[in-house]
Amino acid sequence: MSIDIETVQQAISIPDFKRTDLLEIALTHPSQIYENSNNRQQQDKQERDYRRLAILGDAILSTTVIDYLYQEYPDFNQDKITTIKSQIVSRKSCYKFAKKLSLKSFCSLGRSEQQKDGNQQIELFGEMFEALLGAIYLGYDSNFYLASQWLIKQLIKPTIDELLISAPLTEEEFTVDYLPIISSMNDNESSELLWRMKKKADALIAQDEKLQNLLSWIHKKSSLVDTGYNPTQIRAFYLALIRIFGLGFARNCDPNINSNSKVRNFFGSFNRVNNLGLELTLKFNSMFDPANILASILILDIEPELKQALQELKIELPNPKTEQLRFEEWRQAHGQNWLKIITELIGYDLVLSEQQKELLKQYYDNNFQLMALINESKLTFEAKQQIEDTLFLSPENSN
């Protein structure tokens, strides 16, 4: 079987590719080379040329990925670069690249390989993609810049973008990793990406009945709030109230936990709230701090009874930083009673398993990352609003 060079040129988006001899070598698998009883010396040479192209392509792929990450993401450390590189420079990834270019439809395989399914051909097509990349590099007269630009445009950038989106990042990382990506996308790309992230976040807790009930509780609570903020912001507030403040209050009131800096820092938020202004309340990027939740309650009339109780607690609470001994005595003597009061006023039991807490954390982080990306995208107001309106809702309330 001869290679249809014109089809290959179209598939790789290089219609004027001149070194058709290299394409013939890269896309003719050794199983085809040795199938006919030709000159063995010539067959060995053809296989050797194929393997040499593959090892050259492997080196080009590795160097291109590292160079791209180094140039485009200056905040990535060594571990981050190495992790992403290892995900892309593998036979499995190369197999996916080969599928994207439809190599199987125009390469030349021996009969022994033609009958195998995809799972049995990962190594084969992974190596063939590397051979093709080596051929493209040589076809560009060994110009690394041209070969790497082809590789980046066709495969590397879309793959890295998807990798960065598919894995939840920390609060500190997402502003570095995601924002340059979303701001460079067109409307269709942004919309597709954001909806995919939204579905991914929802899937985290889709199978947990208690967490779904929590979202229903949040929806019900937020529907009773009459403020100038939009419903999504109010739902985000109630999620943060449970995730950051409520569960934190329950944990730090536990008399079995020795008082330490984390406990003191949590209760120190009651003092720090004095320094927070109205402009910080109900801002999505501020909901990672208990002090901001307190500010939202104490400054706004979202939960008037809870607001009154927290004002009384704020007066009663010893300063955890300057009165550490008295604070610890207060926590041991009154912490559980105050936990009961706050839990009743919030109206949610604040009892979750460790697994549920972790799922809720991931859901919480994913949604706040998504909210930041929606704000930074170039989508129209209507398109942004369509996604926002579905955030922090259980399936029964999002339809």
C-alpha positions as CSV (number, residue, x, y, z in Angstrom):
1,M,0.0,0.0,0.0
2,S,1.4,3.4,-1.0
3,I,0.8,6.5,1.0
4,D,-1.6,9.1,-0.3
5,I,0.7,12.1,0.1
6,E,-2.0,14.7,-0.8
7,T,-4.3,13.3,2.0
8,V,-1.3,13.4,4.5
9,Q,-0.5,17.0,3.5
10,Q,-4.1,18.0,4.2
11,A,-4.2,16.1,7.5
12,I,-1.1,17.8,8.8
13,S,-2.2,21.2,7.5
14,I,1.1,21.6,5.4
15,P,-0.2,21.5,1.8
16,D,3.2,22.4,0.3
17,F,5.2,19.8,2.3
18,K,8.0,18.9,-0.2
19,R,9.8,15.9,1.5
20,T,7.3,13.3,0.5
21,D,10.0,10.6,0.9
22,L,10.1,11.3,4.6
23,L,6.3,11.0,4.9
24,E,6.5,7.6,3.1
25,I,9.1,6.4,5.7
26,A,7.2,7.8,8.7
27,L,3.9,6.3,7.8
28,T,5.0,2.9,6.7
29,H,5.1,0.6,9.7
30,P,7.7,-2.2,10.0
31,S,4.9,-4.7,9.9
32,Q,4.3,-3.7,6.4
33,I,8.0,-3.4,5.5
34,Y,8.6,-7.1,6.3
35,E,5.4,-8.4,5.0
36,N,6.7,-9.0,1.5
37,S,9.8,-11.0,0.7
38,N,12.0,-8.2,-0.6
39,N,15.6,-7.5,-0.1
40,R,16.3,-8.0,3.6
41,Q,19.1,-5.5,3.7
42,Q,16.7,-2.9,2.1
43,Q,14.0,-3.8,4.6
44,D,16.3,-3.4,7.5
45,K,17.4,0.0,6.3
46,Q,13.8,1.1,5.9
47,E,13.0,0.0,9.4
48,R,16.1,1.8,10.7
49,D,15.1,5.0,9.0
50,Y,11.6,4.7,10.5
51,R,13.0,4.2,14.1
52,R,15.4,7.1,13.6
53,L,12.6,9.4,12.7
54,A,10.7,8.3,15.8
55,I,13.5,8.9,18.2
56,L,14.1,12.3,16.6
57,G,10.4,13.2,16.9
58,D,10.3,12.1,20.6
59,A,13.2,14.5,21.3
60,I,11.5,17.4,19.5
61,L,8.2,16.8,21.3
62,S,9.8,16.8,24.7
63,T,11.9,20.0,24.0
64,T,8.9,21.8,22.5
65,V,6.6,21.1,25.5
66,I,9.2,22.2,28.0
67,D,10.1,25.3,26.0
68,Y,6.4,26.2,25.6
69,L,5.7,25.8,29.3
70,Y,8.8,27.8,30.2
71,Q,8.0,30.7,27.9
72,E,4.2,30.9,28.4
73,Y,4.0,30.1,32.2
74,P,6.8,31.9,34.0
75,D,5.2,31.2,37.4
76,F,5.3,27.4,36.9
77,N,8.0,25.8,39.1
78,Q,10.1,22.7,38.1
79,D,7.6,20.2,39.5
80,K,4.7,21.8,37.6
81,I,6.6,21.8,34.3
82,T,7.8,18.2,34.8
83,T,4.3,17.0,35.7
84,I,2.6,18.5,32.7
85,K,5.5,17.4,30.4
86,S,5.2,13.8,31.6
87,Q,1.5,13.8,30.8
88,I,2.1,15.0,27.2
89,V,5.4,13.3,26.3
90,S,4.1,9.7,26.5
91,R,3.1,7.1,24.0
92,K,-0.5,7.4,25.2
93,S,-0.6,11.1,24.4
94,C,1.2,10.5,21.1
95,Y,-1.5,7.9,20.3
96,K,-4.1,10.6,20.9
97,F,-2.3,13.0,18.6
98,A,-2.1,10.3,16.0
99,K,-5.9,9.8,16.3
100,K,-6.5,13.5,16.0
101,L,-4.5,13.5,12.8
102,S,-6.3,10.4,11.6
103,L,-3.0,8.6,10.9
104,K,-4.7,5.2,10.8
105,S,-6.8,6.2,7.8
106,F,-3.8,6.7,5.5
107,C,-0.7,4.9,7.0
108,S,0.5,1.6,5.7
109,L,0.2,-1.3,8.1
110,G,0.9,-5.0,7.7
111,R,-2.1,-7.4,7.8
112,S,-1.1,-8.6,11.3
113,E,-1.6,-5.0,12.6
114,Q,-4.6,-4.0,10.6
115,Q,-7.0,-6.4,12.5
116,K,-6.0,-5.1,16.0
117,D,-8.2,-2.7,17.9
118,G,-7.1,0.7,19.3
119,N,-6.1,-0.5,22.7
120,Q,-3.6,-2.9,21.1
121,Q,-2.1,-0.1,18.9
122,I,-1.2,2.6,21.4
123,E,2.5,1.9,21.2
124,L,2.3,1.5,17.4
125,F,0.6,4.8,16.6
126,G,2.4,6.6,19.4
127,E,5.7,5.8,17.8
128,M,4.3,6.6,14.3
129,F,3.3,10.0,15.4
130,E,6.8,10.6,16.7
131,A,8.2,9.4,13.3
132,L,5.9,11.8,11.5
133,L,7.0,14.7,13.8
134,G,10.6,13.8,13.0
135,A,9.8,13.9,9.3
136,I,8.1,17.3,9.6
137,Y,11.2,18.7,11.4
138,L,13.5,17.4,8.6
139,G,11.0,18.7,6.0
140,Y,11.4,22.1,7.5
141,D,15.2,21.8,6.9
142,S,15.8,21.0,10.6
143,N,14.4,24.3,11.6
144,F,13.3,23.7,15.2
145,Y,11.3,26.9,15.4
146,L,9.0,26.0,12.4
147,A,8.5,22.4,13.5
148,S,7.7,23.5,17.1
149,Q,5.3,26.2,16.0
150,W,3.5,23.6,13.9
151,L,3.4,21.2,16.9
152,I,2.2,23.9,19.3
153,K,-0.6,25.2,17.1
154,Q,-1.9,21.9,16.1
155,L,-1.6,19.9,19.3
156,I,0.4,21.2,22.2
157,K,-1.5,24.4,23.1
158,P,-5.0,22.8,23.0
159,T,-3.7,19.8,25.0
160,I,-2.1,21.9,27.7
161,D,-5.1,24.3,27.9
162,E,-7.4,21.2,28.5
163,L,-5.0,19.8,31.1
164,L,-4.9,23.0,33.1
165,I,-8.7,23.3,33.0
166,S,-9.5,19.7,33.8
167,A,-7.5,19.7,37.1
168,P,-8.7,22.0,39.9
169,L,-6.0,24.3,41.1
170,T,-5.4,26.1,44.4
171,E,-6.8,29.6,45.1
172,E,-3.3,31.1,44.5
173,E,-2.7,29.1,41.2
174,F,-5.8,29.6,39.3
175,T,-5.2,33.3,38.6
176,V,-1.9,32.5,37.1
177,D,-2.9,29.4,35.2
178,Y,-6.4,30.0,33.9
179,L,-6.8,33.7,33.2
180,P,-4.3,34.0,30.3
181,I,-6.0,31.0,28.7
182,I,-9.6,32.3,28.9
183,S,-8.7,35.8,27.8
184,S,-7.2,34.5,24.6
185,M,-10.2,32.4,23.6
186,N,-13.0,33.3,21.3
187,D,-16.7,33.1,22.3
188,N,-17.3,29.5,21.3
189,E,-14.1,28.3,22.9
190,S,-14.8,30.2,26.1
191,S,-18.4,29.0,26.3
192,E,-17.5,25.4,25.7
193,L,-14.7,25.5,28.2
194,L,-16.8,27.1,31.0
195,W,-19.7,24.7,30.5
196,R,-17.3,21.8,30.7
197,M,-15.8,23.1,33.9
198,K,-19.3,23.6,35.3
199,K,-20.3,20.0,34.6
200,K,-17.1,18.8,36.1
201,A,-17.8,20.7,39.3
202,D,-21.3,19.4,39.5
203,A,-20.2,15.8,39.0
204,L,-18.0,16.0,42.1
205,I,-21.1,15.8,44.4
206,A,-23.7,14.5,42.0
207,Q,-23.8,11.1,43.8
208,D,-23.8,12.4,47.4
209,E,-27.4,12.8,48.7
210,K,-26.4,14.9,51.7
211,L,-24.4,17.3,49.6
212,Q,-27.2,17.6,47.1
213,N,-29.6,18.3,50.0
214,L,-27.1,21.0,51.2
215,L,-27.4,22.7,47.8
216,S,-31.2,22.5,48.0
217,W,-31.0,24.1,51.5
218,I,-28.7,26.9,50.0
219,H,-31.3,27.5,47.2
220,K,-34.1,27.7,49.7
221,K,-32.2,30.1,52.0
222,S,-31.1,32.3,49.2
223,S,-34.6,32.6,47.8
224,L,-35.7,34.2,51.1
225,V,-33.0,37.0,51.0
226,D,-34.1,40.4,49.7
227,T,-30.9,42.3,48.8
228,G,-29.5,44.1,45.8
229,Y,-27.2,41.2,45.1
230,N,-27.9,38.6,42.4
231,P,-29.1,35.1,43.4
232,T,-25.8,33.5,42.4
233,Q,-23.9,35.8,44.8
234,I,-26.3,34.9,47.7
235,R,-26.0,31.2,47.0
236,A,-22.2,31.6,46.9
237,F,-22.4,33.3,50.3
238,Y,-24.4,30.5,51.9
239,L,-22.0,27.9,50.5
240,A,-19.2,29.9,52.0
241,L,-21.1,30.3,55.2
242,I,-21.2,26.5,55.6
243,R,-17.9,25.6,54.0
244,I,-15.7,28.3,55.5
245,F,-17.4,29.6,58.5
246,G,-19.8,26.9,59.8
247,L,-17.6,23.9,59.5
248,G,-14.7,25.9,60.7
249,F,-16.6,27.0,63.8
250,A,-17.6,23.4,64.5
251,R,-14.0,22.2,64.1
252,N,-12.4,25.0,66.2
253,C,-15.0,24.7,69.0
254,D,-14.0,21.0,69.5
255,P,-12.6,20.8,73.1
256,N,-10.5,17.8,72.1
257,I,-8.5,20.0,69.7
258,N,-5.5,21.7,71.4
259,S,-5.5,25.4,70.9
260,N,-3.1,26.3,68.2
261,S,-2.4,29.0,65.6
262,K,-5.1,27.7,63.3
263,V,-7.8,27.8,66.0
264,R,-6.6,31.2,67.1
265,N,-6.5,32.5,63.5
266,F,-10.1,31.4,63.0
267,F,-11.4,33.1,66.0
268,G,-9.1,36.1,65.3
269,S,-11.4,36.8,62.3
270,F,-13.9,38.2,64.8
271,N,-11.4,41.0,65.4
272,R,-10.3,41.4,61.8
273,V,-13.8,42.0,60.7
274,N,-13.5,45.5,62.1
275,N,-11.0,46.3,59.3
276,L,-13.2,45.1,56.5
277,G,-15.5,47.4,54.6
278,L,-18.7,46.9,52.8
279,E,-16.9,46.7,49.5
280,L,-15.4,43.4,50.5
281,T,-18.6,41.7,51.3
282,L,-20.1,39.1,49.0
283,K,-17.2,39.4,46.6
284,F,-16.4,36.0,45.1
285,N,-12.7,36.3,45.6
286,S,-13.2,37.2,49.2
287,M,-15.2,34.2,50.3
288,F,-12.0,32.2,51.3
289,D,-11.8,34.0,54.6
290,P,-14.1,33.6,57.6
291,A,-13.7,37.3,58.3
292,N,-15.4,38.2,55.0
293,I,-18.3,35.9,55.9
294,L,-18.6,37.7,59.2
295,A,-18.5,41.0,57.5
296,S,-21.3,40.0,55.1
297,I,-23.5,39.0,58.1
298,L,-22.6,41.9,60.4
299,I,-22.8,44.7,57.8
300,L,-25.7,43.4,55.6
301,D,-29.1,42.2,56.9
302,I,-28.8,38.8,55.3
303,E,-29.4,36.8,58.6
304,P,-30.6,39.3,61.3
305,E,-30.8,36.7,64.1
306,L,-27.4,35.2,63.3
307,K,-26.1,38.8,63.1
308,Q,-27.3,39.6,66.6
309,A,-25.8,36.4,68.0
310,L,-22.4,37.0,66.4
311,Q,-22.4,40.6,67.7
312,E,-22.9,39.2,71.2
313,L,-20.2,36.6,70.6
314,K,-17.8,39.2,69.3
315,I,-18.2,41.1,72.6
316,E,-17.8,38.1,74.8
317,L,-14.9,36.4,72.9
318,P,-11.4,37.0,74.4
319,N,-8.8,38.1,71.9
320,P,-7.2,34.9,70.8
321,K,-3.8,36.6,70.1
322,T,-3.4,38.9,73.1
323,E,-5.3,36.8,75.7
324,Q,-4.4,33.3,74.7
325,L,-4.9,31.7,78.1
326,R,-8.2,33.4,78.7
327,F,-9.3,32.5,75.2
328,E,-8.5,28.8,75.7
329,E,-10.4,28.8,79.0
330,W,-13.4,30.4,77.2
331,R,-13.2,27.9,74.3
332,Q,-13.2,24.9,76.6
333,A,-16.0,26.3,78.8
334,H,-18.3,27.9,76.3
335,G,-17.3,26.8,72.8
336,Q,-19.7,23.9,72.5
337,N,-22.6,26.0,73.8
338,W,-21.9,28.7,71.2
339,L,-21.6,26.0,68.5
340,K,-25.1,24.8,69.4
341,I,-26.5,28.4,69.2
342,I,-24.8,29.2,65.9
343,T,-25.8,25.8,64.3
344,E,-29.4,26.4,65.2
345,L,-29.4,29.9,63.8
346,I,-27.7,28.8,60.6
347,G,-30.2,26.0,60.3
348,Y,-27.9,23.3,59.0
349,D,-26.5,20.5,61.2
350,L,-22.8,21.1,60.2
351,V,-22.1,17.3,60.4
352,L,-20.3,15.9,57.3
353,S,-18.0,13.0,56.9
354,E,-14.3,13.6,56.0
355,Q,-15.0,12.4,52.5
356,Q,-18.0,14.8,52.2
357,K,-15.9,17.7,53.5
358,E,-13.3,17.0,50.9
359,L,-15.9,16.7,48.1
360,L,-17.5,20.0,49.2
361,K,-14.0,21.7,49.3
362,Q,-13.3,20.6,45.7
363,Y,-16.8,21.7,44.6
364,Y,-16.4,25.0,46.4
365,D,-12.9,25.7,44.9
366,N,-14.0,24.6,41.4
367,N,-17.0,26.9,41.4
368,F,-15.1,29.9,42.7
369,Q,-12.4,29.3,40.0
370,L,-15.2,29.1,37.5
371,M,-16.7,32.3,38.7
372,A,-13.4,34.2,38.3
373,L,-13.0,32.8,34.8
374,I,-16.5,33.8,33.8
375,N,-15.7,37.4,34.9
376,E,-12.5,37.4,32.9
377,S,-13.9,35.8,29.7
378,K,-14.9,37.9,26.7
379,L,-18.4,36.4,26.5
380,T,-21.4,38.7,26.3
381,F,-23.2,39.6,29.5
382,E,-26.1,37.4,28.5
383,A,-23.8,34.4,27.9
384,K,-22.0,34.9,31.2
385,Q,-25.3,35.3,33.0
386,Q,-26.6,32.0,31.5
387,I,-23.8,30.1,33.1
388,E,-23.9,32.1,36.4
389,D,-27.6,31.4,36.9
390,T,-26.8,27.6,37.2
391,L,-24.0,27.8,39.8
392,F,-24.4,26.4,43.3
393,L,-27.6,24.6,42.4
394,S,-28.7,21.0,42.8
395,P,-30.0,19.3,39.5
396,E,-33.6,19.6,40.7
397,N,-33.3,23.4,41.0
398,S,-31.1,24.1,38.0
399,N,-33.6,23.1,35.3
